[in-house]
C-alpha cells in the first residue's frame, strides 16, 4: 500500500459527503429492496438498478466503491471533483486503464450509532473478487457489527482494539470517548484503519504493527475489544490461510492465548469484550475449557451457536468463496473434517467473552435465542455493574434491599385444559438477552411485589405466611434466585 496522505483522504471525505453512496442516498437511488439485498451480500439488484448510470455522482461512486465496477474516467472525475483522479491514484484507491477507472478498494457506508460514516476495505465477493488475497482486509461483517454492539455506549480512558483489521471497532471506540490503540499483524490493515480514521474525521487512534499484545507490552487499558483471527483452521498444505481469520494456531489455541493474556493488560476497573470460537474436547465441553482460560478474572461467556464439525467446515469453506460441487470444495472439506477427527473434536462453540476484575463473576452459558443487539452494550455494562455490586452483598443485605422489576419483564402462565392453576410460570425479558426463566409461585409472587417499596426480606416473609411455608427455608430458596434475576437484569436496584 502507498503511504497515507491525510490531505488526500480529507478531500476524498469531502467528495463522499457531497455525493457518496450513503444508505440514505442509495435508498432513493436503487430502492429499499435492492439496498436490503446489498446488505445481505447480493449485489445483483443494485447493479441492475445502476446499470448505465454514468452522469450521477452517487451512482458512479456506488458502482466504483460499493460494487467494484470499472467506470469511464470522465464520470469518475466528475464524481471526485476535489480529490481528482490523480489524487485518487496517489492514494491507492483507484487506477486508470484504457480510459476506464478501476477501483482498488471498497468504500461503503457504515452507521456509527446515529452518525453516518464510511468504511474502506479490500474489494470482496460482493464486488466480484475471487479468490480473496491471503492478506485480505475484511470490511464490516456480522462479527464486526456484533462486537461494535457489545461496546459500552460511552467511555473514557484508554482502549485497545486488538487485531483491528479495517479499524471499524477502533473508530467506534474513538467516537464513544476513548483514546485508542489499534494493533494488527498486517500493515495493510493498519493502512485501512488510518484511512478510515481520516474519512470519518477522527484523530486519537494510535496504530501499531505487531502480533496480539506484543505492540502494547507492559501497557494497560480501561477497555480491550477484539475480534481476533479465531477461525479453527486445519494446518494442512493447500488450505488457504487468510490473515483476517487465521493466526496459524492449532485448534482454538489462539483464542486461549488472547483470553489468557487479557488480565495482564487491563487497568483497575477495566473490562474486555471479545468474540471467539472454542472446541469441545473429549469429555470437556467447550465452555468448560474457556472457564480454564479465564483464571484470575471475572468472566461472562455466552455461547451463541454450537456447530458440529460438518457445519463448521461448511461455514468457513464457504466464507473463502469455494463453491460446493468443485474438487477444491471436496478437498477443503476433507482437510477440515480430518483435522477435527484426528483431534477428536465433535463440536465447536461460537460466541462472546466478557472479562472484568469482579470477584465471583463466573457465568458460562448458552444463549441461542434471537437477541436484539440495539442496546447490547448498555446491557453488558449494566450486568458488570450489578455483578460488582452483588460481590459486596451477602444474603442478609440482599434481603434488606428494596428492588424493582424491570420494565421489560412480563409473566406468562400456561394452563393445562380445564386446570385452575397454571402448570408453568415464566418470566420473559423483552430486552437484555431475551431470557425466559421458569419460576414457581413463590418467586413469581416476589417478583410481582418488587415495586421499589418494601425490602425483599419483608416480601418473602409475607409470601411465606400466605403460602403457609417456613419463612427461613423460603429465604434460603429465593435469595440466590433473586441474585440471579438481578444479574440478568430482570430485577434491578432502584
WOCORPE-V57653 format. One record per residue. N is the residue number from 1. RES is the residue in one small letter. SS is DSSP state (H for helix, E for strand, - for the rest). PHI is phi in degrees with one decimal (none if undefined). BURIAL is I if it has 9 or more other C-alpha atoms within 8 Angstrom, else O. Layout:
n:N res:RES ss:SS phi:PHI burial:BURIAL
n:N res:RES ss:SS phi:PHI burial:BURIAL
This chain:
n:1 res:x ss:- phi:none burial:O
n:2 res:x ss:- phi:-75.1 burial:O
n:3 res:x ss:- phi:-66.1 burial:O
n:4 res:x ss:- phi:-82.8 burial:I
n:5 res:x ss:- phi:-101.3 burial:O
n:6 res:x ss:H phi:-62.7 burial:O
n:7 res:x ss:H phi:-64.8 burial:O
n:8 res:x ss:H phi:-63.6 burial:I
n:9 res:x ss:H phi:-61.8 burial:I
n:10 res:x ss:H phi:-68.4 burial:I
n:11 res:x ss:H phi:-65.2 burial:I
n:12 res:x ss:H phi:-61.9 burial:I
n:13 res:x ss:H phi:-61.3 burial:I
n:14 res:x ss:H phi:-66.1 burial:I
n:15 res:x ss:H phi:-64.7 burial:I
n:16 res:x ss:H phi:-66.1 burial:I
n:17 res:x ss:H phi:-64.5 burial:O
n:18 res:x ss:H phi:-74.9 burial:O
n:19 res:x ss:H phi:-144.8 burial:I
n:20 res:x ss:- phi:-67.1 burial:I
n:21 res:x ss:- phi:-80.7 burial:I
n:22 res:x ss:- phi:-66.8 burial:I
n:23 res:x ss:H phi:-57.6 burial:O
n:24 res:x ss:H phi:-64.1 burial:O
n:25 res:x ss:H phi:-69.8 burial:I
n:26 res:x ss:H phi:-65.1 burial:I
n:27 res:x ss:H phi:-59.8 burial:I
n:28 res:x ss:H phi:-74.7 burial:O
n:29 res:x ss:H phi:-75.7 burial:O
n:30 res:x ss:H phi:-115.8 burial:I
n:31 res:x ss:- phi:93.5 burial:I
n:32 res:x ss:H phi:-63.0 burial:O
n:33 res:x ss:H phi:-58.6 burial:O
n:34 res:x ss:H phi:-68.2 burial:I
n:35 res:x ss:H phi:-65.1 burial:I
n:36 res:x ss:H phi:-65.3 burial:O
n:37 res:x ss:H phi:-64.0 burial:I
n:38 res:x ss:H phi:-61.1 burial:I
n:39 res:x ss:H phi:-68.5 burial:O
n:40 res:x ss:- phi:-87.9 burial:O
n:41 res:x ss:- phi:97.8 burial:O
n:42 res:x ss:- phi:-109.3 burial:I
n:43 res:x ss:- phi:-88.3 burial:I
n:44 res:x ss:H phi:-58.5 burial:O
n:45 res:x ss:H phi:-62.7 burial:I
n:46 res:x ss:H phi:-66.8 burial:I
n:47 res:x ss:H phi:-62.5 burial:I
n:48 res:x ss:H phi:-63.6 burial:O
n:49 res:x ss:H phi:-67.0 burial:I
n:50 res:x ss:H phi:-99.0 burial:I
n:51 res:x ss:- phi:-56.9 burial:O
n:52 res:x ss:- phi:85.3 burial:O
n:53 res:x ss:- phi:-79.2 burial:O
n:54 res:x ss:- phi:-131.2 burial:I
n:55 res:x ss:- phi:-115.8 burial:O
n:56 res:x ss:- phi:-116.2 burial:O
n:57 res:x ss:H phi:-54.6 burial:I
n:58 res:x ss:H phi:-63.1 burial:I
n:59 res:x ss:H phi:-64.7 burial:I
n:60 res:x ss:H phi:-62.1 burial:I
n:61 res:x ss:H phi:-67.8 burial:I
n:62 res:x ss:H phi:-65.2 burial:I
n:63 res:x ss:H phi:-64.9 burial:I
n:64 res:x ss:H phi:-69.3 burial:I
n:65 res:x ss:H phi:-98.1 burial:I
n:66 res:x ss:H phi:-94.0 burial:I
n:67 res:x ss:- phi:-94.4 burial:I
n:68 res:x ss:- phi:77.9 burial:I
n:69 res:x ss:- phi:-86.9 burial:I
n:70 res:x ss:- phi:-71.3 burial:I
n:71 res:x ss:E phi:-134.9 burial:I
n:72 res:x ss:E phi:-56.6 burial:I
n:73 res:x ss:H phi:-59.0 burial:I
n:74 res:x ss:H phi:-63.6 burial:O
n:75 res:x ss:H phi:-64.9 burial:I
n:76 res:x ss:H phi:-65.2 burial:I
n:77 res:x ss:H phi:-62.8 burial:I
n:78 res:x ss:H phi:-63.8 burial:O
n:79 res:x ss:H phi:-80.3 burial:I
n:80 res:x ss:- phi:-125.7 burial:I
n:81 res:x ss:- phi:-67.0 burial:O
n:82 res:x ss:- phi:-85.2 burial:O
n:83 res:x ss:- phi:-73.5 burial:I
n:84 res:x ss:H phi:74.9 burial:I
n:85 res:x ss:H phi:-70.4 burial:I
n:86 res:x ss:H phi:-64.0 burial:O
n:87 res:x ss:H phi:-62.6 burial:I
n:88 res:x ss:H phi:-65.1 burial:I
n:89 res:x ss:H phi:-65.6 burial:I
n:90 res:x ss:H phi:-62.7 burial:O
n:91 res:x ss:H phi:-70.6 burial:I
n:92 res:x ss:- phi:92.0 burial:I
n:93 res:x ss:- phi:-102.5 burial:I
n:94 res:x ss:E phi:-141.2 burial:I
n:95 res:x ss:E phi:-136.9 burial:I
n:96 res:x ss:E phi:-110.1 burial:I
n:97 res:x ss:E phi:-144.1 burial:O
n:98 res:x ss:- phi:52.6 burial:O
n:99 res:x ss:- phi:80.7 burial:O
n:100 res:x ss:E phi:-110.3 burial:I
n:101 res:x ss:E phi:-109.7 burial:I
n:102 res:x ss:E phi:-112.8 burial:I
n:103 res:x ss:E phi:-71.0 burial:I
n:104 res:x ss:- phi:-106.9 burial:I
n:105 res:x ss:- phi:-140.3 burial:I
n:106 res:x ss:E phi:-97.0 burial:I
n:107 res:x ss:E phi:-134.1 burial:I
n:108 res:x ss:E phi:-126.0 burial:I
n:109 res:x ss:E phi:-67.4 burial:I
n:110 res:x ss:E phi:-146.5 burial:O
n:111 res:x ss:E phi:-94.1 burial:I
n:112 res:x ss:E phi:-96.9 burial:I
n:113 res:x ss:- phi:55.5 burial:O
n:114 res:x ss:- phi:-95.3 burial:O
n:115 res:x ss:E phi:-107.4 burial:O
n:116 res:x ss:E phi:-71.6 burial:I
n:117 res:x ss:E phi:-155.5 burial:I
n:118 res:x ss:E phi:-136.9 burial:I
n:119 res:x ss:E phi:-129.8 burial:I
n:120 res:x ss:E phi:-95.9 burial:I
n:121 res:x ss:E phi:-157.1 burial:I
n:122 res:x ss:- phi:-71.6 burial:I
n:123 res:x ss:- phi:-62.5 burial:I
n:124 res:x ss:- phi:-136.9 burial:I
n:125 res:x ss:H phi:-60.1 burial:I
n:126 res:x ss:H phi:-58.8 burial:I
n:127 res:x ss:H phi:-93.8 burial:I
n:128 res:x ss:- phi:83.0 burial:O
n:129 res:x ss:- phi:-88.1 burial:I
n:130 res:x ss:- phi:-158.9 burial:O
n:131 res:x ss:- phi:-78.4 burial:O
n:132 res:x ss:- phi:-72.3 burial:I
n:133 res:x ss:- phi:-73.2 burial:O
n:134 res:x ss:- phi:-60.8 burial:O
n:135 res:x ss:- phi:-98.6 burial:I
n:136 res:x ss:- phi:-53.2 burial:I
n:137 res:x ss:- phi:-102.7 burial:I
n:138 res:x ss:- phi:-71.8 burial:I
n:139 res:x ss:- phi:-82.8 burial:I
n:140 res:x ss:- phi:-90.9 burial:I
n:141 res:x ss:- phi:-109.9 burial:O
n:142 res:x ss:H phi:-61.1 burial:O
n:143 res:x ss:H phi:-64.9 burial:I
n:144 res:x ss:H phi:-63.4 burial:I
n:145 res:x ss:H phi:-66.5 burial:I
n:146 res:x ss:H phi:-65.0 burial:I
n:147 res:x ss:H phi:-64.9 burial:I
n:148 res:x ss:H phi:-63.6 burial:I
n:149 res:x ss:H phi:-68.2 burial:I
n:150 res:x ss:H phi:-78.1 burial:I
n:151 res:x ss:- phi:-69.8 burial:I
n:152 res:x ss:- phi:-58.7 burial:I
n:153 res:x ss:- phi:-64.8 burial:O
n:154 res:x ss:- phi:-156.0 burial:O
n:155 res:x ss:- phi:-173.6 burial:O
n:156 res:x ss:- phi:-153.7 burial:I
n:157 res:x ss:- phi:88.0 burial:I
n:158 res:x ss:E phi:-103.2 burial:I
n:159 res:x ss:E phi:-126.6 burial:I
n:160 res:x ss:E phi:-119.1 burial:I
n:161 res:x ss:E phi:-101.4 burial:I
n:162 res:x ss:E phi:-88.2 burial:I
n:163 res:x ss:- phi:73.6 burial:I
n:164 res:x ss:- phi:-74.7 burial:I
n:165 res:x ss:- phi:57.1 burial:I
n:166 res:x ss:- phi:-74.3 burial:I
n:167 res:x ss:- phi:94.5 burial:I
n:168 res:x ss:H phi:-61.9 burial:I
n:169 res:x ss:H phi:-69.8 burial:I
n:170 res:x ss:H phi:-58.1 burial:I
n:171 res:x ss:H phi:-67.6 burial:I
n:172 res:x ss:H phi:-60.2 burial:I
n:173 res:x ss:H phi:-63.3 burial:I
n:174 res:x ss:H phi:-65.1 burial:I
n:175 res:x ss:H phi:-61.6 burial:I
n:176 res:x ss:- phi:-89.4 burial:I
n:177 res:x ss:- phi:112.8 burial:I
n:178 res:x ss:- phi:-88.1 burial:I
n:179 res:x ss:E phi:-89.7 burial:I
n:180 res:x ss:E phi:-115.7 burial:I
n:181 res:x ss:E phi:-107.7 burial:I
n:182 res:x ss:E phi:-118.0 burial:I
n:183 res:x ss:E phi:-116.8 burial:I
n:184 res:x ss:E phi:-162.6 burial:I
n:185 res:x ss:- phi:-78.7 burial:I
n:186 res:x ss:- phi:-107.2 burial:I
n:187 res:x ss:H phi:-63.6 burial:O
n:188 res:x ss:H phi:-62.8 burial:I
n:189 res:x ss:H phi:-63.4 burial:I
n:190 res:x ss:H phi:-66.8 burial:I
n:191 res:x ss:H phi:-61.1 burial:I
n:192 res:x ss:H phi:-64.4 burial:I
n:193 res:x ss:H phi:-61.3 burial:I
n:194 res:x ss:H phi:-66.2 burial:I
n:195 res:x ss:H phi:-60.9 burial:I
n:196 res:x ss:H phi:-67.1 burial:I
n:197 res:x ss:H phi:-62.4 burial:I
n:198 res:x ss:H phi:-68.1 burial:I
n:199 res:x ss:H phi:-61.1 burial:I
n:200 res:x ss:- phi:-106.5 burial:I
n:201 res:x ss:- phi:64.6 burial:O
n:202 res:x ss:- phi:-116.8 burial:I
n:203 res:x ss:- phi:-99.4 burial:O
n:204 res:x ss:- phi:79.4 burial:O
n:205 res:x ss:E phi:-115.6 burial:I
n:206 res:x ss:E phi:-97.4 burial:O
n:207 res:x ss:E phi:-93.5 burial:I
n:208 res:x ss:E phi:-137.4 burial:I
n:209 res:x ss:E phi:-88.5 burial:I
n:210 res:x ss:- phi:154.1 burial:I
n:211 res:x ss:- phi:-88.5 burial:I
n:212 res:x ss:- phi:48.4 burial:I
n:213 res:x ss:- phi:-87.9 burial:I
n:214 res:x ss:H phi:-57.0 burial:O
n:215 res:x ss:H phi:-70.0 burial:I
n:216 res:x ss:H phi:-123.0 burial:O
n:217 res:x ss:- phi:-55.1 burial:O
n:218 res:x ss:- phi:81.5 burial:O
n:219 res:x ss:- phi:-100.8 burial:O
n:220 res:x ss:- phi:-127.8 burial:O
n:221 res:x ss:E phi:-135.8 burial:I
n:222 res:x ss:E phi:-77.7 burial:I
n:223 res:x ss:E phi:-146.2 burial:I
n:224 res:x ss:E phi:-120.0 burial:I
n:225 res:x ss:E phi:-125.5 burial:I
n:226 res:x ss:E phi:-157.2 burial:I
n:227 res:x ss:E phi:-112.5 burial:I
n:228 res:x ss:- phi:-72.4 burial:I
n:229 res:x ss:- phi:-75.5 burial:I
n:230 res:x ss:E phi:-92.2 burial:I
n:231 res:x ss:- phi:-63.5 burial:I
n:232 res:x ss:- phi:-77.2 burial:I
n:233 res:x ss:- phi:-124.3 burial:I
n:234 res:x ss:- phi:-66.6 burial:I
n:235 res:x ss:- phi:-87.7 burial:O
n:236 res:x ss:- phi:-130.6 burial:O
n:237 res:x ss:- phi:-57.7 burial:O
n:238 res:x ss:- phi:93.0 burial:O
n:239 res:x ss:- phi:-91.8 burial:I
n:240 res:x ss:- phi:-59.2 burial:O
n:241 res:x ss:- phi:-117.9 burial:I
n:242 res:x ss:- phi:-90.6 burial:I
n:243 res:x ss:- phi:-59.1 burial:I
n:244 res:x ss:- phi:-69.4 burial:I
n:245 res:x ss:- phi:-130.5 burial:I
n:246 res:x ss:E phi:-135.3 burial:I
n:247 res:x ss:- phi:-99.1 burial:O
n:248 res:x ss:- phi:86.1 burial:O
n:249 res:x ss:- phi:-87.8 burial:I
n:250 res:x ss:- phi:-88.2 burial:I
n:251 res:x ss:- phi:58.6 burial:I
n:252 res:x ss:- phi:-101.7 burial:I
n:253 res:x ss:H phi:-62.2 burial:O
n:254 res:x ss:H phi:-62.1 burial:I
n:255 res:x ss:H phi:-65.3 burial:I
n:256 res:x ss:H phi:-61.6 burial:I
n:257 res:x ss:H phi:-66.7 burial:O
n:258 res:x ss:H phi:-62.3 burial:I
n:259 res:x ss:H phi:-60.1 burial:I
n:260 res:x ss:H phi:-67.0 burial:I
n:261 res:x ss:H phi:-98.1 burial:I
n:262 res:x ss:- phi:-62.1 burial:I
n:263 res:x ss:H phi:-55.7 burial:O
n:264 res:x ss:H phi:-70.6 burial:O
n:265 res:x ss:H phi:-122.3 burial:I
n:266 res:x ss:E phi:-93.0 burial:I
n:267 res:x ss:E phi:-73.7 burial:O
n:268 res:x ss:E phi:-53.8 burial:O
n:269 res:x ss:E phi:81.6 burial:O
n:270 res:x ss:E phi:-81.3 burial:I
n:271 res:x ss:E phi:-149.4 burial:I
n:272 res:x ss:E phi:-131.9 burial:I
n:273 res:x ss:E phi:-127.4 burial:I
n:274 res:x ss:E phi:-131.2 burial:I
n:275 res:x ss:E phi:-106.8 burial:I
n:276 res:x ss:E phi:-173.2 burial:I
n:277 res:x ss:E phi:-124.3 burial:I
n:278 res:x ss:E phi:-149.0 burial:I
n:279 res:x ss:E phi:-99.7 burial:I
n:280 res:x ss:- phi:-81.2 burial:I
n:281 res:x ss:E phi:-92.0 burial:I
n:282 res:x ss:- phi:-52.9 burial:O
n:283 res:x ss:- phi:79.2 burial:O
n:284 res:x ss:E phi:-132.3 burial:O
n:285 res:x ss:- phi:-59.5 burial:I
n:286 res:x ss:H phi:-56.6 burial:I
n:287 res:x ss:H phi:-61.2 burial:I
n:288 res:x ss:H phi:-70.0 burial:I
n:289 res:x ss:H phi:-65.7 burial:I
n:290 res:x ss:H phi:-63.3 burial:I
n:291 res:x ss:H phi:-54.7 burial:I
n:292 res:x ss:H phi:-67.8 burial:O
n:293 res:x ss:H phi:-74.0 burial:I
n:294 res:x ss:- phi:-93.4 burial:I
n:295 res:x ss:- phi:-52.5 burial:O
n:296 res:x ss:- phi:95.6 burial:O
n:297 res:x ss:- phi:-133.8 burial:I
n:298 res:x ss:E phi:-70.2 burial:I
n:299 res:x ss:E phi:-138.6 burial:I
n:300 res:x ss:E phi:-130.0 burial:I
n:301 res:x ss:E phi:-115.1 burial:I
n:302 res:x ss:E phi:-118.0 burial:I
n:303 res:x ss:E phi:-89.6 burial:I
n:304 res:x ss:E phi:-85.4 burial:I
n:305 res:x ss:E phi:-138.6 burial:I
n:306 res:x ss:E phi:-135.2 burial:I
n:307 res:x ss:E phi:-110.2 burial:I
n:308 res:x ss:- phi:-78.1 burial:I
n:309 res:x ss:H phi:-56.4 burial:I
n:310 res:x ss:H phi:-64.4 burial:I
n:311 res:x ss:H phi:-66.4 burial:O
n:312 res:x ss:H phi:-65.6 burial:I
n:313 res:x ss:H phi:-61.5 burial:I
n:314 res:x ss:H phi:-57.0 burial:I
n:315 res:x ss:H phi:-58.0 burial:O
n:316 res:x ss:H phi:-86.3 burial:I
n:317 res:x ss:H phi:-66.1 burial:I
n:318 res:x ss:H phi:-66.6 burial:I
n:319 res:x ss:H phi:-59.1 burial:O
n:320 res:x ss:- phi:-78.9 burial:O
n:321 res:x ss:- phi:91.3 burial:I
n:322 res:x ss:- phi:-80.6 burial:I
n:323 res:x ss:- phi:-91.6 burial:O
n:324 res:x ss:- phi:-57.6 burial:O
n:325 res:x ss:- phi:92.1 burial:O
n:326 res:x ss:- phi:-96.9 burial:O
n:327 res:x ss:H phi:-63.9 burial:O
n:328 res:x ss:H phi:-64.3 burial:O
n:329 res:x ss:H phi:-61.7 burial:I
n:330 res:x ss:H phi:-61.3 burial:I
n:331 res:x ss:H phi:-64.2 burial:O
n:332 res:x ss:H phi:-69.8 burial:I
n:333 res:x ss:H phi:-60.4 burial:I
n:334 res:x ss:H phi:-59.8 burial:O
n:335 res:x ss:H phi:-62.6 burial:I
n:336 res:x ss:H phi:-64.9 burial:I
n:337 res:x ss:H phi:-70.7 burial:I
n:338 res:x ss:H phi:-63.1 burial:O
n:339 res:x ss:H phi:-62.0 burial:I
n:340 res:x ss:H phi:-63.7 burial:I
n:341 res:x ss:H phi:-65.1 burial:I
n:342 res:x ss:H phi:-62.7 burial:O
n:343 res:x ss:- phi:-91.5 burial:O
n:344 res:x ss:- phi:57.7 burial:O
n:345 res:x ss:- phi:-97.1 burial:I
n:346 res:x ss:- phi:-118.6 burial:I
n:347 res:x ss:- phi:-167.3 burial:I
n:348 res:x ss:E phi:-135.0 burial:I
n:349 res:x ss:E phi:-95.1 burial:I
n:350 res:x ss:E phi:-134.7 burial:I
n:351 res:x ss:E phi:179.0 burial:I
n:352 res:x ss:E phi:-117.6 burial:I
n:353 res:x ss:E phi:-128.6 burial:I
n:354 res:x ss:E phi:-117.1 burial:I
n:355 res:x ss:E phi:-125.0 burial:I
n:356 res:x ss:E phi:-161.7 burial:I
n:357 res:x ss:- phi:-85.0 burial:I
n:358 res:x ss:- phi:-125.8 burial:I
n:359 res:x ss:- phi:-57.8 burial:O
n:360 res:x ss:- phi:86.1 burial:O
n:361 res:x ss:- phi:-78.8 burial:I
n:362 res:x ss:E phi:-151.8 burial:O
n:363 res:x ss:E phi:-114.3 burial:O
n:364 res:x ss:E phi:-132.1 burial:I
n:365 res:x ss:E phi:-142.0 burial:O
n:366 res:x ss:E phi:-100.1 burial:O
n:367 res:x ss:- phi:-131.2 burial:I
n:368 res:x ss:- phi:-83.7 burial:O
n:369 res:x ss:- phi:-70.5 burial:O
n:370 res:x ss:- phi:-62.5 burial:O
n:371 res:x ss:- phi:-125.2 burial:O
n:372 res:x ss:- phi:-76.0 burial:I
n:373 res:x ss:H phi:-86.4 burial:I
n:374 res:x ss:H phi:-57.0 burial:O
n:375 res:x ss:H phi:-122.6 burial:I
n:376 res:x ss:H phi:-64.2 burial:I
n:377 res:x ss:H phi:-60.0 burial:I
n:378 res:x ss:H phi:-64.8 burial:I
n:379 res:x ss:H phi:-63.9 burial:I
n:380 res:x ss:H phi:-61.9 burial:I
n:381 res:x ss:H phi:-61.7 burial:I
n:382 res:x ss:H phi:-66.0 burial:I
n:383 res:x ss:H phi:-62.0 burial:I
n:384 res:x ss:H phi:-64.4 burial:I
n:385 res:x ss:H phi:-64.1 burial:O
n:386 res:x ss:H phi:-66.9 burial:I
n:387 res:x ss:H phi:-61.0 burial:I
n:388 res:x ss:H phi:-66.8 burial:I
n:389 res:x ss:H phi:-67.6 burial:O
n:390 res:x ss:H phi:-66.4 burial:I
n:391 res:x ss:H phi:-60.6 burial:I
n:392 res:x ss:- phi:-101.3 burial:O
n:393 res:x ss:- phi:-118.1 burial:I
n:394 res:x ss:- phi:-85.7 burial:O
n:395 res:x ss:H phi:-60.5 burial:O
n:396 res:x ss:H phi:-63.6 burial:O
n:397 res:x ss:H phi:-75.5 burial:O
n:398 res:x ss:H phi:-63.4 burial:I
n:399 res:x ss:H phi:-62.3 burial:I
n:400 res:x ss:- phi:-85.4 burial:I
n:401 res:x ss:- phi:-84.6 burial:I
n:402 res:x ss:E phi:-98.6 burial:I
n:403 res:x ss:E phi:-122.4 burial:I
n:404 res:x ss:E phi:-131.7 burial:I
n:405 res:x ss:E phi:-76.2 burial:I
n:406 res:x ss:- phi:-63.7 burial:I
n:407 res:x ss:- phi:-68.2 burial:O
n:408 res:x ss:- phi:-98.0 burial:O
n:409 res:x ss:E phi:-95.2 burial:I
n:410 res:x ss:E phi:-124.2 burial:O
n:411 res:x ss:E phi:-113.9 burial:O
n:412 res:x ss:E phi:-118.7 burial:O
n:413 res:x ss:E phi:-120.7 burial:I
n:414 res:x ss:E phi:-115.6 burial:O
n:415 res:x ss:- phi:-111.7 burial:I
n:416 res:x ss:- phi:-70.6 burial:O
n:417 res:x ss:- phi:-53.0 burial:O
n:418 res:x ss:- phi:84.0 burial:O
n:419 res:x ss:- phi:-81.4 burial:O
n:420 res:x ss:- phi:-79.3 burial:O
n:421 res:x ss:- phi:-95.1 burial:O
n:422 res:x ss:- phi:-68.1 burial:I
n:423 res:x ss:- phi:-87.3 burial:O
n:424 res:x ss:E phi:-138.6 burial:I
n:425 res:x ss:E phi:-117.1 burial:I
n:426 res:x ss:E phi:-133.1 burial:I
n:427 res:x ss:E phi:-103.4 burial:I
n:428 res:x ss:E phi:-119.8 burial:I
n:429 res:x ss:E phi:-101.6 burial:I
n:430 res:x ss:- phi:-77.6 burial:I
n:431 res:x ss:- phi:-106.6 burial:I
n:432 res:x ss:- phi:52.9 burial:I
n:433 res:x ss:- phi:-101.8 burial:I
n:434 res:x ss:- phi:52.8 burial:I
n:435 res:x ss:- phi:-77.9 burial:O
n:436 res:x ss:E phi:-124.4 burial:O
n:437 res:x ss:E phi:-116.6 burial:O
n:438 res:x ss:E phi:-72.3 burial:O
n:439 res:x ss:E phi:-133.3 burial:I
n:440 res:x ss:- phi:-101.3 burial:O
n:441 res:x ss:H phi:-56.9 burial:O
n:442 res:x ss:H phi:-66.3 burial:I
n:443 res:x ss:H phi:-69.1 burial:I
n:444 res:x ss:H phi:-60.4 burial:I
n:445 res:x ss:H phi:-64.7 burial:I
n:446 res:x ss:H phi:-64.2 burial:I
n:447 res:x ss:H phi:-61.2 burial:I
n:448 res:x ss:H phi:-63.3 burial:O
n:449 res:x ss:H phi:-90.0 burial:O
n:450 res:x ss:- phi:-79.4 burial:I
n:451 res:x ss:E phi:-117.6 burial:I
n:452 res:x ss:E phi:81.7 burial:I
n:453 res:x ss:E phi:-106.5 burial:O
n:454 res:x ss:E phi:-106.2 burial:I
n:455 res:x ss:E phi:-63.4 burial:I
n:456 res:x ss:H phi:-58.6 burial:I
n:457 res:x ss:H phi:-61.6 burial:I
n:458 res:x ss:H phi:-63.5 burial:I
n:459 res:x ss:H phi:-64.6 burial:I
n:460 res:x ss:H phi:-64.3 burial:I
n:461 res:x ss:H phi:-60.7 burial:I
n:462 res:x ss:H phi:-67.4 burial:O
n:463 res:x ss:H phi:-66.5 burial:I
n:464 res:x ss:H phi:-61.2 burial:I
n:465 res:x ss:H phi:-64.8 burial:I
n:466 res:x ss:H phi:-64.7 burial:O
n:467 res:x ss:H phi:-89.0 burial:O
n:468 res:x ss:- phi:57.1 burial:O
n:469 res:x ss:- phi:-115.1 burial:I
n:470 res:x ss:- phi:-71.3 burial:O
n:471 res:x ss:H phi:-63.4 burial:I
n:472 res:x ss:H phi:-67.3 burial:O
n:473 res:x ss:H phi:-63.7 burial:O
n:474 res:x ss:H phi:-68.1 burial:I
n:475 res:x ss:H phi:-61.3 burial:I
n:476 res:x ss:H phi:-61.9 burial:O
n:477 res:x ss:H phi:-78.6 burial:O
n:478 res:x ss:H phi:-86.4 burial:I
n:479 res:x ss:H phi:-62.1 burial:I
n:480 res:x ss:H phi:-62.2 burial:I
n:481 res:x ss:H phi:-74.9 burial:O
n:482 res:x ss:H phi:-63.6 burial:I
n:483 res:x ss:H phi:-58.4 burial:I
n:484 res:x ss:H phi:-64.9 burial:O
n:485 res:x ss:H phi:-67.4 burial:I
n:486 res:x ss:H phi:-66.3 burial:I
n:487 res:x ss:H phi:-66.6 burial:I
n:488 res:x ss:H phi:-84.0 burial:I
n:489 res:x ss:- phi:93.4 burial:I
n:490 res:x ss:- phi:-76.7 burial:I
n:491 res:x ss:E phi:-112.8 burial:I
n:492 res:x ss:E phi:-139.9 burial:I
n:493 res:x ss:E phi:-75.4 burial:O
n:494 res:x ss:- phi:-61.9 burial:O
